[in-house]
Amino acid sequence: MNRKMNHLVSAALIAALYTAVTLLLAPISYGLFQIRVSEGLLALAFYTPAAIPGITLGCFISGLLGPNGPLDALFGCIASFIGVYMAYKLRGRESRFTALLPNVFANGIIIGLMLHYIFGVPVHPLLCVLYVGAGEFVSCMFVGIPLSKLLDKHQKDMEWFL
């Protein structure tokens, strides 16, 4: 398979996996106290640039299909794009922990403020940011980092994907 096609297929698989995990775990994937386990897939940015469009598209689709609709899709994919792009840029130069932190901050700030100001969640905006950020922290650090360590061990088997 040529390189461009491989990139496209990988991005589509990542988007589909992100969407499937988000919707499967919908009760904890949306809202103020969200732990979007699928955000742990940002660790794929350490291995392939296909994670950037894959995570962004998956987040957009998950937002459209979720309870908050198009605005969540728009703001969510912007926040996740920032996070996955930064993880890709910081891969190898920073620790995995540090490389995933921009996603925690981007989603915490953008989604937290969206929930408060656009959807009227009756909690102080700073608390909205902290709640969403805490959920992102759990997803990135307790799903993303172990996932990346697992992929390190099996990277040779995954060359077609990564």
C-alpha positions in Angstrom: 0.0 0.0 0.0 1.4 3.4 -0.8 2.3 5.9 1.9 -0.6 8.3 1.3 -3.2 5.5 1.3 -1.7 4.0 4.4 -2.0 7.4 6.1 -5.6 7.8 5.0 -6.6 4.3 6.2 -4.8 4.8 9.5 -6.5 8.1 10.1 -9.9 6.5 9.3 -9.3 3.6 11.6 -8.3 6.0 14.4 -11.4 8.1 13.8 -13.6 5.1 13.9 -12.0 3.7 17.0 -12.2 7.0 18.8 -15.9 7.4 17.9 -16.8 3.8 18.8 -15.1 4.1 22.2 -16.7 7.4 22.9 -20.2 6.3 22.1 -19.8 2.9 23.8 -18.8 4.8 27.0 -21.3 7.6 26.4 -22.4 7.9 30.0 -18.9 9.0 31.0 -17.8 10.6 27.7 -20.0 13.7 27.9 -20.9 16.3 30.4 -19.1 18.2 33.2 -17.7 15.1 34.9 -16.5 13.4 31.7 -13.7 10.9 31.3 -13.5 10.4 27.6 -11.4 7.3 27.5 -11.0 7.7 23.8 -8.8 10.7 24.4 -6.2 8.2 25.5 -5.8 7.5 21.8 -3.9 10.7 21.5 -0.8 8.6 22.4 -1.0 7.3 18.8 0.5 10.7 17.9 3.8 9.5 19.2 3.9 7.0 16.4 2.0 8.4 13.4 0.9 11.7 12.0 -2.3 10.0 11.0 -3.4 10.4 14.6 -3.9 14.2 14.0 -6.7 13.9 11.4 -7.9 10.6 13.0 -8.4 12.0 16.5 -9.8 15.3 15.2 -12.4 13.6 12.9 -13.3 11.1 15.6 -13.9 13.9 18.1 -16.0 15.8 15.6 -18.2 12.8 14.8 -18.5 11.9 18.5 -19.6 15.5 19.2 -22.2 15.5 16.5 -23.6 12.2 17.7 -23.5 13.2 21.4 -26.0 15.1 23.5 -24.6 18.6 22.8 -24.5 18.4 19.0 -22.8 20.6 16.5 -21.3 23.1 19.0 -19.7 20.3 21.0 -18.4 18.8 17.7 -16.9 22.2 16.7 -15.3 23.1 20.0 -14.4 19.5 20.9 -12.5 18.9 17.6 -10.7 22.2 18.0 -9.5 21.3 21.5 -8.6 17.8 20.5 -6.8 19.0 17.4 -4.6 21.3 19.6 -3.9 18.4 21.9 -3.0 15.8 19.3 -1.0 18.2 17.2 1.0 19.2 20.3 1.5 15.6 21.3 2.8 14.9 17.8 5.2 17.9 17.8 6.5 17.1 21.3 6.9 13.3 20.7 10.4 12.2 21.5 11.5 15.6 22.8 9.5 15.6 25.9 8.3 12.9 28.3 5.0 11.3 27.3 3.4 12.9 30.4 4.6 16.4 29.2 3.6 15.7 25.6 0.0 14.9 26.6 -0.4 17.9 29.0 -1.4 20.3 26.2 -4.4 18.2 25.5 -5.4 18.3 29.2 -5.2 22.1 29.2 -6.8 22.6 25.8 -9.8 20.4 26.5 -10.1 21.6 30.1 -10.2 25.3 29.0 -12.2 25.0 25.7 -14.7 22.4 26.7 -15.0 23.7 30.3 -15.8 27.2 29.2 -18.1 25.9 26.4 -20.1 23.9 29.0 -20.5 26.9 31.2 -21.0 29.8 28.8 -22.8 28.0 25.9 -24.7 25.2 27.6 -25.3 27.0 30.8 -23.8 24.5 33.3 -24.5 26.2 36.6 -21.0 25.8 38.0 -18.3 28.4 38.3 -16.4 28.5 35.0 -13.1 27.8 36.7 -14.6 24.6 38.2 -15.9 23.6 34.8 -12.4 23.9 33.4 -11.0 21.9 36.4 -13.6 19.2 36.1 -13.1 18.7 32.4 -9.3 19.0 32.8 -9.3 16.3 35.5 -11.2 13.9 33.3 -8.8 14.6 30.4 -5.9 14.0 32.8 -7.3 10.6 33.7 -7.8 9.7 30.1 -4.4 10.8 28.9 -2.3 9.6 31.8 -4.1 6.4 32.7 -5.1 5.3 29.2 -2.7 7.1 26.9 0.6 6.4 28.6 -0.1 2.7 29.2 -1.3 2.4 25.6 1.9 4.0 24.3 4.0 1.6 26.4 2.1 -1.3 25.0 2.6 0.0 21.4 6.3 0.3 22.1 6.5 -3.4 22.8 4.5 -4.3 19.6 5.6 -1.5 17.3 7.2 -4.0 14.9 3.9 -5.9 14.5 2.0 -2.6 13.8 4.3 -1.2 11.1 1.4 -1.4 8.5 -0.7 0.8 10.8 1.8 3.2 12.3 
